[in-house]
């Protein structure tokens, strides 16, 4: 049998988990991602401040495990030193080291990934898929989409309308993320603060995570409702407003920020459509599929499980 030529569009956790599982069965998938490197919603922002290197996990803050296979994978990452426990967030909470994207970097290092590569269209050919990129066209026997729901819906609309409709049915919540550093530690004992009722629903002393170095760095996440209400503010105004609201919620005097910026996640947290569906979508006849946390649960583990499930579906069809 001719060796399948498999494209995976998206090299976040779902795409990399899918690629890793396929590679473990002797296949050689080719991954493509529009980002400059591993990260996505597990991104780590680096910034310089008077010669000091600051780190901010401004997307996913940590991840947990409940699936035995994912637990086993975390065990391997722990042994490699690319993740570590973070008790401040819970008894089974883990973070990448030195940034949240560390396990993604590790997985990507063992796969064939083209970064800074944006797909523009996907067209069915005779027993093949033609993938248009901004700078070239390539043909593959199998095409697997591992993108956030909104992006997956757009790419799949002509190639797999049913899958596109399922992706479009998934609604994602927005989130404004603030990255801020201070000259002195804030008078707050906790390193992780969850406040579902507050405008700032999450705050973390990022510098307290393993391997983050020195400094007093915080990441603040606005609640979905509040993020939606201020979604179109520019980053500077959003950062200042949310920082002030954070001080008010914590009941402390405002402190001058040495570094302050914000990032708008329009599609921060996917909400799974009502009903129990498959972990991944796969059409064996057309040889096209999709994976993502929007099919399972809006967590790192959900993305990993979906990508792995799609790989297993592809392997079974071969």
N, C-alpha and C positions, 0 to 999 in steps of 0.2 A: 504494500500500500504506500502511496506517495505520502511523504511527511507533510502533515498539515501545516499551513502557514497561518498562524493565529495572531490577530491584532487585538490588543487590549487598549481601549481608549480611556485614559484616566489612570494615573499612578498614585492615587491616594491609598488608604488602607485597604479598600475593597479590591482595587486593581492589583495591588502588590500581593495581597493574600491569594488572589486568583492565580497570578503569575507564578508565585512560589509553589503552589500546589500542582500546577501543570508541569513545572520544571522538575518536580520530584518524581514525576512519571516519565521523564526522559523527553518531554516536549520542550520546544524553544519559542515561547511566545515573545512577541515584540510589543513593548508598551510605549505609549505616547502620552505626553502630558504638556499642557500649555504653560505650566509653572516652570520657574528657573531651576527648581530642585524639589526634593521631597518635602512635603509639608501639608498643603491644603488646610483643612480645618484642624490639623495637628501642627500648625505652624509655630515657629519660634522667631521672634523679631530681635535682631541685635542692633544696638545703638551705642555710639560713643558719647561720653560725657566727660570732658576735661581729661582725656586719656584713659578713662575707666570704661571697660567693656560691660555694657548692660545687656541682660537677657530677659525677654518677656514671652511667656507662653500665652499668646493673646487669643488663641482658639480653644481647643479642648484643654481642660485644666488637668485632667487625670483620667485614668480608665480603671474599670473593675472587671472581674471575671466571674462567670457562672457556668460557662460551658467547659466541660472537661478538656476538650481538644484545645481551646483557647488557653486554659490554665497551663497545659503542657507547653504551649508555645511561649507563654510568659516565663515559664521556668527556664527555657533555653535563653531567652533574652536576659534574664537575671544572671545566668552563668556567664554571659558575654559582657555584662556590665553596661548594656544599652538601656536598661530600665532599672528602677529601684523602687522600693515601697515608699509611700508618702503617708504616714499615719495621720497627719493633720486632716486629711480628707476622708479617712475611714480605715477600717482594719484590713480591707482588701483593695486599697487604692494604690495605683502605681503611676509613675511618671517616667518619661524618657529622660536619659542622661547623656549629655548635659542639657538637652532641650527635648520638648515633646516629640519632635520629629526624628529622634535618634533611631527607634526601631524601624521607621520607614527608610531611613538612610541605609540601615543594615540590609533590609530586604532588597532595596533597589540595587545595592552593590553586587548582588548575585544574579541580576537579571539584565536583559537588554532593554534599556529605557532611553528614549529620545525626549529630552526636556526642551522647553521653549518651542513646542510643536503643537500648533492649534489645528484641529480638524474643522473643515468648513462644510463638508457634505459626505453622505454615505449613500452609495447607489448599488443596487443589485445587478450583477452581471450573470452570465451563464455559469452556474456552479461556483460563483465567486462574489466577493464584495470589493467594489472600487471605493477606496478611501481618498478623498480630496483633502490635502493639507494646503496651507497658505502658499507653500513653495514647491509642491510636487504632488504627484498622484501615485498611489501604490495599490496593488491588488492582493487580497488575502482570501484564503479558503474559509476562515472563520472570523467573525467580528464580535467582540465582547465589549459592551459599554459599561464602564464603571465610573459614572459621573453623578453629581448631585441630581436630584429628581428633575429640576427645572431644565437643566442642560441636557439630560438624557431624553426628556420629552421632545426637545427641539431636534436633536440628532436623529431620533428614531421615527419621527413623524411620517416620513415617506418609506423608510426601510421596513419598519415593523409597527404599523399603526396601533395594534392592540397593546403592545408594550409601551408605546408612546402615551397612550391614553391612561395606562396605569401609573406611569410616572407623573403625568400631569395632574392626576388626582391626589398626589401627595403634596401637602402644603407645608412649607418651611417657615419657621419663625425667624425674624431678624434679631440681630444683637449688636449693639454698640459696645466695643471693647476699648477701655482706656488703659494706657501704659504710662506709669508715672514713677519717678524716683525722688527720694528725699535725702537731704544731707544727714539727717538723724533718724533713728527708728521712731515710728509712730507709737504713741502710748496705747497700743492695742496688743493684748496678750495672744489672741488667736492668730494662727497663720492662715486659716481658711474660715470664711464667714459666709454662710448661706442665709439669705433673707428673702423668702418667696414673696413676702408682702411689700418689700421695699422697691423703690425705683432702681436702686443698685441691688440686684438680686444675688450677686456673688462678688466676693472680694478675696484676693489671695496675696499673701506676702510671697511673691514669686522667688525672691532671693532666699527664702527658707527651704526651698525644694533642694533635693540632693544635687550636688555638682553645679550649682548656679553661681558660685563665687560670692563676692562681697557686695555690699551696698544694701540700700533699703528700697527694693523695687516691688511695686504692687501692680496687679492686674484687676481691673474692675469690669464687671459685666452688667449692663443695664438689663432689666427684665424685658421679656418679649413685648409686653404692652407699652412700656415706656420707650423702648427702642423704636417701636412702630410710630409712636407719637412724635418723636424727634428725628425720624429716619433721614429727612432731607437737610438737616443742619450740616454745615461744613464741619470738618473734623476738629478744628480748633475750638469752635463754640461748643460742640458736643463734649469734648474733653473737659473744658472748664466747668460746664454745667454739671456733669456727672461727678466730677471731683468734689464740687461744693455739696452736692446731695449726699455723697459718701460721708463727708465730715459731719453733716447734720444727722444722718442716720446713726453714726457711731457716737454722737454726742461729744465730739472733741473739737478743739479750736483748729481752724484751718492752718495748714502748714505750707510754707512756700515749696513749690515743686522745682527740682533741679532739671528734670526732663519730663515733658508731658506731650503726649500725642494720643490719637484715637484711630481705631480702624472700624469700619462699618461692614459687618457681615450681613448681607441681605438674605442669605440662605444659611443661617447658622445651625438650625436644628430641625431636621426633617421629622414630620409627623406621619406615621404610617396610616394609610387609608383604613377605614373600618373593615373589620373582618380578618380572618386568619388566612393569609396567602402563603405562597412558597417563599423560601429564603432567597431565591434567585429566579430569573426568567430565562427560559431556554427553548428555542425552536430548533429541534434537531434536523428537520428537513431543510430549513433555510440556513442553518448554521449561524444563528445570531442569538445573542443573549444579553442580559443586563444584570448588574449587581449593584448593591449600595445599601447603606444603613436605612434608607427610606423603605426598604422591603422588610426589614427585621425590627430594629429598634434604633432610636437616634443616639447610638453610643459607638465608641471605638470597637467594642466587641461585636456589635451588630454588623458593622461594615466588614470586619474580618470573617464572620460566619457567612455572610452573603457571598463574598468573593470566593471563599473556599467551596461553598455549595455549588456555585456556578462551574468551577473547575471540575468538580466531581461529575456534574451533568455532562460536561463536554467529554470527559474521559470515558464515561459510560457509553456515550454515543459512538465513540471510536472503536 
